[in-house]
Amino acid sequence: MANAPREAGDLASGDSVGPDLRIVRALHTGAFARVFEVVDVVAGDSRAVKIVTGDIGKDARFREVFLDEAKRVATLSNENLAR
């Protein structure tokens, strides 16, 4: 199936993540997630995307903490930080 969700471990350069983001390269693989450099194909800018791996993403408390982290990071602005 073309639109079936994929595991983070299966993603590679050139794959799409959502409608407007294309993976450039993997940046880091940790115990619970992988981080990718992606390009927004509409805006043309580079971003970092963290994708949770395995069953941990099904845990409600983990998702809550993960989303809280994402919201906090989104408020930061520095030329040395990925958006």
Residue pairs with C-beta under 8 A, 6 or more apart in sequence:
6 15
7 53
8 33
8 34
8 51
8 52
8 53
9 34
9 53
11 17
11 23
11 26
11 34
11 36
11 51
12 23
12 26
13 23
13 24
13 25
14 22
14 23
15 22
15 23
16 22
16 23
17 23
17 36
17 38
17 49
17 51
20 40
20 41
20 42
20 43
21 38
21 39
21 40
21 41
21 47
21 49
22 38
22 39
22 41
23 36
23 37
23 38
24 36
24 37
24 38
24 39
24 46
25 36
25 37
26 34
26 35
26 36
26 37
27 35
27 36
27 37
27 48
28 34
28 35
29 35
32 52
32 53
32 54
32 56
32 62
33 50
33 51
33 52
33 53
34 50
34 51
34 53
35 48
35 49
35 50
35 51
36 48
36 49
36 51
37 46
37 47
37 48
37 82
38 46
38 47
38 48
38 49
39 45
39 46
39 47
40 46
40 47
45 83
46 82
46 83
47 82
47 83
48 82
48 83
50 70
52 62
52 66
56 62
57 63
57 66
73 81
